[in-house]
Amino acid sequence: MPCYSYQGIVPVVDPTSYVHPLASLIGDVIIGPGCFIAPGASLRGDFGRIVVEGDSSIQDSVTVHANQLRDTVIRRGATIAHGAIIHGCEIGENSLIGMNAVILDNAVIGPENLVAALSLVKSEVETPPRSLVAGNPGKVVKTFEPHQITWRNNGEGEYQKLARTALSDLAEVRPLHHFAPDRPRVRSDAIAVRLTGDTAIERERRAAGEQA
C-alpha cells in the first residue's frame, strides 16, 4: 500500500485489517483491528491525527483528513460509503455515512446514525444517537427506534468478513480473455441498507408460508 511517514510519524495498521494497495495512508493515521480500507481511499494525517477504530469500513474514493484542533475519529463499527469526505470530525459507533456525503470540521455524528447520500453536515453540528440526517445543510429528520438499526447486526458484518477474507484471498492477476459459461459467482452475505421492515424476499417467503 502507499504508506508515507510525515515529520517522522509513520501510519499504524493492525495486522487484522486490510488496506488495499491503491489506498494511501499519510502521517499520523491509526487503523484498528478488523477494518477494511478500499481502493482509492485517502487518509491524510498531515495536519492532525486520524483514528479508525476496529471493525470499520472506509470505502472506495473516501477522503479522510484531519485539522490542527481535534483528532478525526471514526468509531468502532462505522461505515464510510463510497466518495464521502470526512474532515476534522467524529463519526459515532456503528454509524453509516452515505455515498458522497460531506462531514465538516468539528461536527460530531452520534452513534448509530445514518447520514444520507449527498448530505452536507456543517461544522460544529452534533447529532443525537440513532438519527437519520439528510439534506444540505444536513439536519436530523428522524430518530430511529433500536429495532430499525438494520445496517448493523449482532454478528460479524459483511465488511468485517471482507477485511478478513481479503487478507488471504485477494490477489492481483491478469484478466482472462474469454468468458466461461460455467464461470463461478462471488459469494457474499452483503445486504443493501434498509431502514426498517422486511426485504422483498422475506415478504415473499412469509407469504408462501402463509399459503402453505
C-alpha positions in Angstrom: 0.0 0.0 0.0 1.2 3.6 -0.5 2.1 4.5 3.1 4.1 7.6 3.9 5.7 8.9 7.1 5.4 12.6 7.8 7.6 14.5 10.2 8.9 11.1 11.2 5.4 9.8 12.1 4.5 6.5 10.5 1.0 5.2 10.0 -0.1 2.3 12.2 -2.2 -0.6 10.7 -3.4 -3.5 12.9 -2.4 -6.8 11.2 -6.0 -8.0 11.1 -7.1 -5.0 9.0 -7.0 -5.0 5.2 -5.7 -1.9 3.3 -5.9 -2.1 -0.5 -2.7 -1.4 -2.4 -4.4 1.6 -4.1 -5.4 3.3 -0.8 -3.0 5.8 0.7 -2.1 6.5 4.3 -0.1 9.6 5.2 1.4 10.5 8.6 -0.5 10.2 11.9 -3.0 7.6 10.9 -4.0 4.7 13.2 -6.1 1.8 11.9 -7.6 -0.5 14.5 -8.4 -4.2 14.1 -10.7 -5.8 11.6 -11.0 -2.7 9.3 -11.4 -2.6 5.5 -9.8 0.2 3.6 -10.9 0.1 -0.1 -9.2 1.2 -3.3 -8.7 4.9 -3.7 -9.3 5.8 -0.1 -7.0 8.6 1.1 -6.3 9.1 4.8 -4.1 12.1 5.4 -2.8 12.6 8.8 -0.6 15.6 7.9 -2.5 18.3 9.8 -3.6 16.1 12.7 -4.3 12.6 13.9 -6.8 10.2 12.2 -8.1 7.2 14.3 -10.2 4.5 12.7 -11.4 2.2 15.4 -12.0 -1.5 14.9 -14.4 -3.2 12.5 -14.9 -0.1 10.4 -15.1 0.2 6.7 -13.6 3.0 4.6 -14.9 2.5 1.1 -13.7 3.5 -2.4 -12.6 7.1 -3.0 -13.3 8.2 0.5 -11.2 11.2 1.8 -10.4 11.4 5.5 -8.4 14.5 6.6 -7.6 16.0 10.0 -7.3 19.5 11.3 -5.0 21.0 13.9 -7.7 21.4 16.6 -9.0 17.9 17.0 -8.4 14.3 16.0 -10.5 12.9 13.3 -12.1 9.8 14.9 -14.1 7.1 13.2 -15.6 5.0 16.0 -15.9 1.2 16.1 -18.2 -0.4 13.5 -18.7 2.7 11.4 -19.1 2.5 7.6 -18.0 5.4 5.4 -19.5 4.8 1.9 -18.1 5.5 -1.5 -16.8 9.0 -2.2 -17.6 10.5 1.2 -15.4 13.3 2.7 -14.7 13.1 6.5 -12.9 16.3 7.6 -11.8 17.0 11.1 -14.8 15.4 12.8 -16.0 12.4 14.8 -18.2 9.6 13.4 -20.1 7.7 16.1 -20.0 4.0 16.7 -22.0 1.8 14.2 -22.9 4.9 12.1 -23.2 4.8 8.4 -22.2 7.8 6.2 -23.8 7.6 2.8 -22.2 7.9 -0.6 -20.7 11.3 -1.4 -21.8 12.8 1.9 -19.5 15.5 3.4 -18.9 15.9 7.2 -17.1 19.1 8.0 -14.7 20.2 10.8 -15.7 19.7 14.4 -19.0 18.0 13.6 -19.9 15.1 15.9 -22.1 12.4 14.3 -23.7 10.4 17.1 -23.7 6.6 17.4 -26.0 4.5 15.1 -26.6 7.5 12.8 -27.4 7.2 9.2 -26.3 10.2 7.1 -28.0 10.1 3.8 -26.1 10.1 0.5 -25.0 13.6 -0.8 -25.8 15.2 2.5 -23.6 18.1 3.9 -23.2 18.2 7.6 -21.8 21.7 8.6 -19.1 22.5 11.1 -19.9 22.2 14.8 -23.1 20.2 14.3 -23.7 17.5 16.8 -26.4 14.8 16.2 -28.0 12.6 18.9 -27.9 8.8 18.8 -29.9 6.9 16.2 -30.6 9.9 13.9 -31.3 10.0 10.2 -29.5 13.0 8.9 -30.3 14.3 5.4 -30.0 17.4 3.2 -27.8 20.4 2.5 -27.3 21.5 5.2 -27.8 18.2 6.9 -30.5 18.1 9.6 -32.0 15.4 11.8 -35.2 14.3 10.0 -36.0 11.2 12.0 -35.0 9.3 15.2 -34.7 5.5 14.8 -36.1 3.0 17.2 -33.4 0.4 18.2 -35.0 -2.3 16.1 -34.7 -0.1 13.0 -30.9 -0.1 13.0 -30.7 -2.8 10.4 -27.4 -1.9 8.8 -25.7 -3.4 11.7 -26.3 -6.8 13.3 -25.2 -8.7 16.3 -22.7 -10.9 14.4 -19.9 -10.3 12.0 -20.7 -7.6 9.4 -20.1 -8.0 5.7 -17.2 -5.6 5.7 -15.6 -7.3 8.7 -15.8 -10.6 6.8 -14.3 -8.8 3.7 -11.4 -7.5 5.7 -10.7 -11.0 7.0 -11.1 -12.8 3.6 -9.2 -10.1 1.6 -6.1 -10.7 3.7 -5.9 -14.3 2.4 -7.9 -14.4 -0.8 -7.5 -11.1 -2.7 -4.7 -11.3 -5.3 -3.6 -9.2 -8.3 -4.0 -11.1 -11.6 -4.1 -10.6 -15.3 -7.6 -10.6 -16.8 -8.9 -13.5 -18.8 -9.6 -13.1 -22.5 -12.8 -15.1 -22.6 -15.9 -15.7 -20.6 -16.5 -19.3 -19.5 -20.2 -20.4 -19.4 -19.7 -22.2 -16.1 -17.9 -19.2 -14.5 -18.5 -19.2 -10.7 -20.0 -16.2 -8.9 -18.7 -14.3 -6.0 -20.2 -15.5 -2.7 -21.3 -12.6 -0.5 -23.6 -12.1 2.5 -23.7 -8.3 1.9 -27.2 -6.8 2.1 -28.5 -3.4 0.9 -29.0 -0.9 3.7 -32.7 -0.6 4.7 -34.2 1.4 7.5 -36.9 -0.8 8.7 -39.2 -3.7 7.7 -38.6 -6.9 5.7 -36.9 -7.2 2.4 -39.0 -8.3 -0.6 -37.5 -11.8 -0.4 -38.6 -12.0 3.2 -42.1 -10.9 2.4 -42.3 -13.5 -0.4 -41.1 -16.2 1.9 -43.6 -15.2 4.6 -46.5 -15.1 2.0 -45.6 -18.5 0.7 -45.6 -19.9 4.3 -49.0 -18.5 5.0 -50.4 -20.0 1.8 -49.0 -23.4 2.5 
